[in-house]
């Protein structure tokens, strides 16, 4: 049996998740990582992606959209701008956001904020991907 550690996922409007887990997988500024108990302590950025929460015997998935991660040997805290369960995602809205972001990026407007448009596209793609996992 894998050793348990505390996982907290916090967004500005709620404590999204707080429980004991065997592993958590996420996308950081350094790439995809998986964390077990007794991990080397680090602090890094959290990138838009699907977080896989490994509880004993089950895996839960959630979408997170940017923030920070603090990893200690016995606790991991994700501070995310947005955190969503699959059932909270409006797929039609995500598809529309994807189309809008793609149009902005292909427009080549002079005053286009490329980083903002790319982030909107990544967020919509994460939402769409997670909503498909539940089917």
Backbone as a printed PyTorch tensor [residue, N CA C, xyz], in Angstrom:
tensor([[[  0.8370,  -1.1760,   0.0000],
         [  0.0000,   0.0000,   0.0000],
         [  0.8880,   1.2480,   0.0000]],

        [[  0.5690,   2.1820,  -0.8900],
         [  1.3550,   3.4160,  -0.9950],
         [  1.0990,   4.3150,   0.2100]],

        [[  2.1120,   5.0670,   0.5550],
         [  2.0140,   5.9980,   1.6800],
         [  1.1240,   7.1820,   1.3030]],

        [[  0.2870,   7.6020,   2.2330],
         [ -0.6230,   8.7280,   2.0050],
         [  0.0170,  10.0510,   2.3980]],

        [[ -0.4280,  11.1160,   1.7400],
         [ -0.0500,  12.4750,   2.1130],
         [ -1.2380,  13.3950,   1.8680]],

        [[ -1.1760,  14.5850,   2.4290],
         [ -2.2640,  15.5580,   2.3400],
         [ -2.1880,  16.3370,   1.0230]],

        [[ -3.3160,  16.4290,   0.3180],
         [ -3.4160,  17.2420,  -0.8860],
         [ -4.5060,  18.2810,  -0.6830]],

        [[ -4.1730,  19.5320,  -0.9580],
         [ -5.1530,  20.6080,  -0.9520],
         [ -5.0970,  21.3130,  -2.2920]],

        [[ -6.2720,  21.5390,  -2.8760],
         [ -6.3790,  22.3540,  -4.0790],
         [ -7.2910,  23.5090,  -3.7070]],

        [[ -6.7430,  24.7090,  -3.8040],
         [ -7.4590,  25.8950,  -3.3510],
         [ -7.6110,  26.8460,  -4.5300]],

        [[ -8.8370,  27.3380,  -4.7310],
         [ -9.0780,  28.3790,  -5.7260],
         [ -9.5680,  29.6130,  -4.9730]],

        [[ -9.6530,  30.7550,  -5.6210],
         [-10.0650,  31.9720,  -4.9030],
         [-11.4330,  31.8860,  -4.2350]],

        [[-12.3280,  31.0520,  -4.7780],
         [-13.6790,  31.0150,  -4.2190],
         [-14.0120,  29.7820,  -3.3760]],

        [[-13.0580,  28.8290,  -3.2470],
         [-13.3640,  27.6450,  -2.4290],
         [-12.1330,  26.7730,  -2.2060]],

        [[-12.2640,  25.9230,  -1.1970],
         [-11.2980,  24.8320,  -1.0480],
         [-11.8510,  23.7270,  -1.9360]],

        [[-11.2140,  23.5320,  -3.0630],
         [-11.7070,  22.6270,  -4.0980],
         [-11.5520,  21.1660,  -3.6890]],

        [[-10.4190,  20.8390,  -3.0880],
         [-10.1470,  19.4640,  -2.6540],
         [ -9.2740,  19.5190,  -1.4200]],

        [[ -9.5670,  18.6340,  -0.4690],
         [ -8.7540,  18.5170,   0.7460],
         [ -8.8750,  17.0760,   1.2180]],

        [[ -7.8060,  16.3010,   1.0180],
         [ -7.8810,  14.9030,   1.4110],
         [ -6.5390,  14.2070,   1.3650]],

        [[ -6.5640,  12.9410,   1.7360],
         [ -5.3820,  12.0830,   1.7420],
         [ -5.2940,  11.3580,   0.4060]],

        [[ -4.1190,  11.3940,  -0.2150],
         [ -3.9200,  10.7730,  -1.5190],
         [ -2.6310,   9.9570,  -1.5270]],

        [[ -2.5200,   9.0800,  -2.5300],
         [ -1.2880,   8.3030,  -2.7030],
         [ -0.3680,   8.9410,  -3.7300]],

        [[ -0.9620,   9.7480,  -4.6330],
         [ -0.1790,  10.3980,  -5.6790],
         [ -1.0160,  11.5080,  -6.3010]],

        [[ -0.3500,  12.5210,  -6.8450],
         [ -1.0270,  13.5560,  -7.6230],
         [ -0.1650,  13.8440,  -8.8500]],

        [[ -0.8300,  13.9650, -10.0160],
         [ -0.1460,  14.2850, -11.2610],
         [ -0.6630,  15.6310, -11.7500]],

        [[  0.2480,  16.4670, -12.2760],
         [ -0.1450,  17.7990, -12.7170],
         [  0.8380,  18.3220, -13.7490]],

        [[  0.4510,  19.4310, -14.3870],
         [  1.3150,  20.1080, -15.3420],
         [  1.8820,  21.3500, -14.6710]],

        [[  3.2010,  21.4400, -14.6450],
         [  3.8740,  22.5900, -14.0390],
         [  4.6690,  23.3270, -15.1140]],

        [[  5.2770,  24.4290, -14.7230],
         [  6.1290,  25.1610, -15.6400],
         [  7.3180,  24.3460, -16.1170]],

        [[  7.6780,  23.3140, -15.3740],
         [  8.7970,  22.4390, -15.7460],
         [  8.3260,  21.2120, -16.5170]],

        [[  7.0170,  21.0490, -16.6920],
         [  6.4680,  19.8980, -17.4030],
         [  5.5370,  19.0890, -16.5190]],

        [[  5.1720,  17.9180, -17.0000],
         [  4.2850,  17.0120, -16.2670],
         [  5.0560,  16.3730, -15.1200]],

        [[  4.4580,  16.3710, -13.9210],
         [  5.1070,  15.7000, -12.7900],
         [  4.0880,  14.8700, -12.0190]],

        [[  4.5980,  13.8490, -11.3760],
         [  3.8260,  13.0340, -10.4540],
         [  4.4920,  13.1160,  -9.0930]],

        [[  3.6930,  13.2660,  -8.0580],
         [  4.2340,  13.4610,  -6.7170],
         [  3.6990,  12.3780,  -5.7840]],

        [[  4.6100,  11.7450,  -5.0820],
         [  4.2900,  10.7950,  -4.0290],
         [  4.6860,  11.4150,  -2.6870]],

        [[  4.3280,  10.7500,  -1.6030],
         [  4.7590,  11.1840,  -0.2690],
         [  6.2810,  11.2300,  -0.2280]],

        [[  6.8060,  12.1110,   0.5990],
         [  8.2480,  12.2810,   0.8080],
         [  8.9700,  12.8310,  -0.4230]],

        [[  8.2310,  13.5460,  -1.2690],
         [  8.8410,  14.1690,  -2.4490],
         [  9.7850,  15.2790,  -2.0100]],

        [[ 10.7720,  15.5310,  -2.8010],
         [ 11.6880,  16.6320,  -2.5530],
         [ 10.8880,  17.9350,  -2.5330]],

        [[ 11.0070,  18.7510,  -1.5010],
         [ 10.2420,  19.9980,  -1.4240],
         [ 10.6040,  20.9670,  -2.5540]],

        [[  9.5770,  21.4700,  -3.2400],
         [  9.7660,  22.4750,  -4.2870],
         [  8.5350,  23.3790,  -4.3500]],

        [[  8.7360,  24.5350,  -4.9310],
         [  7.6320,  25.4340,  -5.2620],
         [  7.7830,  25.7490,  -6.7380]],

        [[  6.6850,  25.6670,  -7.4860],
         [  6.7430,  25.8890,  -8.9270],
         [  5.4170,  26.4550,  -9.4120]],

        [[  5.3690,  26.8010, -10.6820],
         [  4.1230,  27.3050, -11.2600],
         [  3.2480,  26.1460, -11.7020]],

        [[  1.9560,  26.3790, -11.6720],
         [  0.9610,  25.4140, -12.1240],
         [  0.4400,  25.9030, -13.4620]],

        [[  0.5150,  25.0660, -14.4730],
         [  0.0550,  25.4140, -15.8100],
         [ -1.3340,  24.8170, -16.0400]],

        [[ -2.1080,  25.3730, -16.9740],
         [ -3.4170,  24.7830, -17.2780],
         [ -3.2640,  23.3160, -17.6610]],

        [[ -4.0710,  22.4720, -17.0550],
         [ -3.9940,  21.0450, -17.3490],
         [ -4.9560,  20.2520, -16.4930]],

        [[ -4.8950,  18.9560, -16.6870],
         [ -5.7290,  18.0330, -15.9100],
         [ -4.8990,  17.4970, -14.7550]],

        [[ -5.4320,  17.6430, -13.5580],
         [ -4.7960,  17.1060, -12.3600],
         [ -5.4200,  15.7410, -12.0940]],

        [[ -4.5700,  14.7400, -11.8970],
         [ -5.0460,  13.3980, -11.5560],
         [ -4.7670,  13.1760, -10.0750]],

        [[ -5.8370,  12.9530,  -9.3390],
         [ -5.7740,  12.7700,  -7.8890],
         [ -5.9390,  11.2810,  -7.6000]],

        [[ -4.8750,  10.6530,  -7.1310],
         [ -4.9000,   9.2130,  -6.8530],
         [ -5.2490,   8.9950,  -5.3790]],

        [[ -6.4760,   8.5970,  -5.1490],
         [ -6.8790,   8.1950,  -3.8080],
         [ -6.6880,   6.6930,  -3.7370]],

        [[ -6.8510,   6.1230,  -2.5740],
         [ -6.7160,   4.6640,  -2.4690],
         [ -7.8180,   3.9980,  -3.2920]],

        [[ -7.4170,   3.3570,  -4.3940],
         [ -8.3560,   2.6080,  -5.2120],
         [ -9.0870,   3.4010,  -6.2840]],

        [[ -8.9750,   4.7290,  -6.3240],
         [ -9.6650,   5.5210,  -7.3490],
         [ -8.7660,   6.6630,  -7.8330]],

        [[ -9.1150,   7.1500,  -9.0060],
         [ -8.4420,   8.3320,  -9.5500],
         [ -9.5120,   9.3410,  -9.9280]],

        [[ -9.3820,  10.5490,  -9.3930],
         [-10.2760,  11.6500,  -9.7440],
         [ -9.5070,  12.6000, -10.6450]],

        [[-10.2130,  13.2100, -11.5890],
         [ -9.5860,  14.1690, -12.4720],
         [-10.2910,  15.5180, -12.3620]],

        [[ -9.4930,  16.5760, -12.4690],
         [-10.0200,  17.9360, -12.4020],
         [ -9.2120,  18.8250, -13.3360]],

        [[ -9.8420,  19.8860, -13.7950],
         [ -9.1420,  20.8840, -14.6050],
         [ -8.6680,  21.9980, -13.6870]],

        [[ -7.4270,  22.4080, -13.8590],
         [ -6.9020,  23.5730, -13.1480],
         [ -6.3040,  24.5220, -14.1700]],

        [[ -6.3780,  25.8140, -13.8610],
         [ -5.9560,  26.8210, -14.8250],
         [ -5.0140,  27.8190, -14.1740]],

        [[ -3.7510,  27.4810, -14.1670],
         [ -2.6820,  28.3670, -13.7180],
         [ -2.6970,  28.6150, -12.2150]],

        [[ -1.5190,  28.8580, -11.6810],
         [ -1.3670,  29.1210, -10.2590],
         [  0.0120,  28.7030,  -9.7920]],

        [[  0.0580,  28.2330,  -8.5420],
         [  1.3230,  27.8230,  -7.9360],
         [  1.1460,  26.4870,  -7.2230]],

        [[  2.2450,  25.7590,  -7.0740],
         [  2.2550,  24.4800,  -6.3670],
         [  3.3480,  24.5350,  -5.3090]],

        [[  2.9980,  24.1500,  -4.0930],
         [  3.9780,  24.0150,  -3.0200],
         [  4.0020,  22.5470,  -2.6290]],

        [[  5.1610,  21.9180,  -2.8110],
         [  5.3070,  20.4940,  -2.5120],
         [  6.2170,  20.3520,  -1.2990]],

        [[  5.6810,  19.7480,  -0.2520],
         [  6.4490,  19.4020,   0.9360],
         [  6.4630,  17.8870,   1.0360]],

        [[  7.2080,  17.3380,   1.9600],
         [  7.3070,  15.8850,   2.0520],
         [  5.9880,  15.2300,   2.4570]],

        [[  5.1450,  15.9310,   3.2160],
         [  3.9010,  15.3220,   3.6890],
         [  2.6500,  16.0740,   3.2450]],

        [[  2.8160,  17.0950,   2.3740],
         [  1.6530,  17.8790,   1.9360],
         [  1.9550,  18.5600,   0.6110]],

        [[  0.9540,  18.5590,  -0.2720],
         [  1.0400,  19.2860,  -1.5390],
         [ -0.1410,  20.2470,  -1.5870]],

        [[  0.1460,  21.5050,  -1.9090],
         [ -0.8970,  22.5180,  -2.0280],
         [ -0.8500,  23.1230,  -3.4210]],

        [[ -1.9790,  23.0390,  -4.1260],
         [ -2.1240,  23.6890,  -5.4150],
         [ -2.9940,  24.9140,  -5.2000]],

        [[ -2.4950,  26.0680,  -5.5570],
         [ -3.2700,  27.3040,  -5.4860],
         [ -3.5780,  27.6840,  -6.9240]],

        [[ -4.7920,  27.3940,  -7.3580],
         [ -5.1670,  27.5490,  -8.7590],
         [ -6.1320,  28.7130,  -8.9550]],

        [[ -5.9700,  29.4170, -10.0750],
         [ -6.9100,  30.4840, -10.4100],
         [ -8.3170,  29.9270, -10.5620]],

        [[ -8.4190,  28.7590, -11.2160],
         [ -9.6990,  28.0780, -11.4300],
         [ -9.4670,  26.5870, -11.2470]],

        [[-10.3920,  25.9060, -10.5850],
         [-10.3630,  24.4460, -10.4650],
         [-11.7830,  23.9490, -10.6960]],

        [[-11.9210,  22.9270, -11.5600],
         [-13.2460,  22.4470, -11.9530],
         [-13.2750,  20.9270, -12.0360]],

        [[-14.3650,  20.3470, -11.5490],
         [-14.6430,  18.9290, -11.7500],
         [-15.2620,  18.7850, -13.1410]],

        [[-15.1940,  17.6060, -13.7510],
         [-15.7520,  17.4180, -15.0990],
         [-17.2240,  17.8410, -15.2110]],

        [[-18.0160,  17.5240, -14.2080],
         [-19.4530,  17.8460, -14.2680],
         [-19.7400,  19.3450, -14.1480]],

        [[-18.7460,  20.1280, -13.7800],
         [-18.9110,  21.5810, -13.6730],
         [-18.5990,  22.3090, -14.9780]],

        [[-18.1040,  21.5700, -15.9640],
         [-17.6700,  22.1870, -17.2220],
         [-18.8310,  22.2640, -18.2040]],

        [[-19.0220,  23.4470, -18.7540],
         [-19.9940,  23.6750, -19.8240],
         [-19.2430,  23.4610, -21.1450]],

        [[-19.4550,  22.3090, -21.7640],
         [-18.6990,  21.9270, -22.9540],
         [-18.9690,  22.8860, -24.1110]],

        [[-20.2170,  23.2950, -24.2860],
         [-20.5380,  24.2220, -25.3800],
         [-19.7890,  25.5390, -25.2010]],

        [[-19.7550,  26.0270, -23.9890],
         [-19.0350,  27.2700, -23.7050],
         [-17.5350,  27.1030, -23.9660]],

        [[-16.9800,  25.9510, -23.6040],
         [-15.5640,  25.6790, -23.8480],
         [-15.2700,  25.6110, -25.3510]],

        [[-16.1560,  24.9840, -26.1130],
         [-15.9860,  24.9100, -27.5680],
         [-16.0240,  26.3070, -28.1860]],

        [[-16.9500,  27.1410, -27.7170],
         [-17.0420,  28.5160, -28.2190],
         [-15.7850,  29.3190, -27.8640]],

        [[-15.2700,  29.1360, -26.6550],
         [-14.0430,  29.8260, -26.2420],
         [-12.8630,  29.3860, -27.1020]],

        [[-12.8240,  28.1180, -27.4460],
         [-11.7590,  27.5920, -28.3130],
         [-11.8110,  28.2710, -29.6770]],

        [[-12.9880,  28.3540, -30.2450],
         [-13.1540,  28.9860, -31.5640],
         [-12.7440,  30.4550, -31.5170]],

        [[-13.1810,  31.1720, -30.4720],
         [-12.8170,  32.5940, -30.3350],
         [-11.2970,  32.7670, -30.2300]],

        [[-10.6560,  31.9300, -29.4180],
         [ -9.2080,  32.0360, -29.2300],
         [ -8.4660,  31.7190, -30.5340]],

        [[ -8.9160,  30.6940, -31.2420],
         [ -8.2750,  30.3440, -32.5180],
         [ -8.4240,  31.4810, -33.5330]],

        [[ -9.5960,  32.1080, -33.5690],
         [ -9.8150,  33.2410, -34.4780],
         [ -8.8810,  34.3970, -34.1350]],

        [[ -8.7660,  34.7060, -32.8310],
         [ -7.8710,  35.7950, -32.4160],
         [ -6.4380,  35.5090, -32.8250]],

        [[ -6.0030,  34.2790, -32.5950],
         [ -4.6090,  33.9330, -32.9140],
         [ -4.3420,  33.9480, -34.4200]],

        [[ -5.3270,  33.5950, -35.2180],
         [ -5.1180,  33.5750, -36.6710],
         [ -5.3490,  34.9460, -37.3130]],

        [[ -5.8670,  35.8960, -36.5530],
         [ -6.1590,  37.2230, -37.1060],
         [ -4.9150,  38.0620, -37.3430]],

        [[ -3.8580,  37.7990, -36.6000],
         [ -2.5940,  38.5460, -36.7060],
         [ -2.7940,  40.0440, -36.4800]],

        [[ -3.7520,  40.3890, -35.6280],
         [ -3.9730,  41.7940, -35.2910],
         [ -2.7140,  42.3740, -34.6620]],

        [[ -2.4730,  43.6310, -34.9480],
         [ -1.2560,  44.2860, -34.4580],
         [ -1.2310,  44.4100, -32.9350]],

        [[ -2.3620,  44.7190, -32.3330],
         [ -2.4080,  44.9160, -30.8820],
         [ -2.8930,  43.6670, -30.1250]],

        [[ -2.8130,  42.5090, -30.7530],
         [ -3.2620,  41.2590, -30.1350],
         [ -2.3470,  40.8560, -28.9810]],

        [[ -2.9550,  40.5340, -27.8470],
         [ -2.1990,  39.9920, -26.7190],
         [ -2.0990,  38.4830, -26.9430]],

        [[ -1.0050,  38.0590, -27.5300],
         [ -0.8320,  36.6560, -27.9270],
         [ -0.8460,  35.7370, -26.7130]],

        [[ -0.1660,  36.1310, -25.6370],
         [ -0.1320,  35.2820, -24.4390],
         [ -1.5380,  35.0480, -23.8980]],

        [[ -2.3370,  36.0880, -23.8600],
         [ -3.7050,  35.9600, -23.3430],
         [ -4.5480,  35.0440, -24.2400]],

        [[ -4.4110,  35.1990, -25.5660],
         [ -5.1650,  34.3560, -26.4920],
         [ -4.7210,  32.8980, -26.3940]],

        [[ -3.4050,  32.6590, -26.2660],
         [ -2.9040,  31.2870, -26.1320],
         [ -3.3780,  30.6540, -24.8310]],

        [[ -3.3990,  31.4380, -23.7470],
         [ -3.8830,  30.9220, -22.4680],
         [ -5.3660,  30.5730, -22.5580]],

        [[ -6.1550,  31.4170, -23.2010],
         [ -7.5860,  31.1290, -23.3830],
         [ -7.7790,  29.8540, -24.1850]],

        [[ -6.9610,  29.6670, -25.2100],
         [ -7.0440,  28.4470, -26.0100],
         [ -6.6800,  27.2270, -25.1710]],

        [[ -5.5910,  27.3030, -24.3930],
         [ -5.1880,  26.1680, -23.5480],
         [ -6.2650,  25.8270, -22.5260]],

        [[ -6.8610,  26.8510, -21.9140],
         [ -7.9280,  26.6010, -20.9350],
         [ -9.1050,  25.8840, -21.5790]],

        [[ -9.5040,  26.3390, -22.7480],
         [-10.6470,  25.7030, -23.4110],
         [-10.3210,  24.2630, -23.7930]],

        [[ -9.0970,  24.0220, -24.2660],
         [ -8.7050,  22.6580, -24.6420],
         [ -8.6700,  21.7260, -23.4360]],

        [[ -8.2070,  22.2150, -22.2890],
         [ -8.1880,  21.4080, -21.0640],
         [ -9.6170,  21.0480, -20.6660]],

        [[-10.5080,  22.0220, -20.7050],
         [-11.9130,  21.7620, -20.3560],
         [-12.5360,  20.7350, -21.2870]],

        [[-12.2930,  20.8890, -22.5810],
         [-12.8560,  19.9490, -23.5600],
         [-12.3000,  18.5510, -23.3300]],

        [[-10.9900,  18.4480, -23.1340],
         [-10.3650,  17.1380, -22.8990],
         [-10.9360,  16.4640, -21.6470]],

        [[-11.0420,  17.2120, -20.5550],
         [-11.5480,  16.6330, -19.3190],
         [-13.0040,  16.2020, -19.4670]],

        [[-13.8010,  16.9890, -20.1790],
         [-15.2120,  16.6190, -20.3450],
         [-15.3390,  15.3310, -21.1570]],

        [[-14.4010,  15.0730, -22.0480],
         [-14.4260,  13.8390, -22.8470],
         [-13.9980,  12.6260, -22.0390]],

        [[-13.1580,  12.8230, -21.0240],
         [-12.7170,  11.7130, -20.1660],
         [-13.8890,  11.0860, -19.4270]],

        [[-14.8620,  11.9120, -19.0600],
         [-15.9990,  11.4230, -18.2890],
         [-17.0050,  10.6220, -19.0820]],

        [[-16.8400,  10.5770, -20.4100],
         [-17.8240,   9.8770, -21.2630],
         [-17.4160,   8.4670, -21.5450]]])
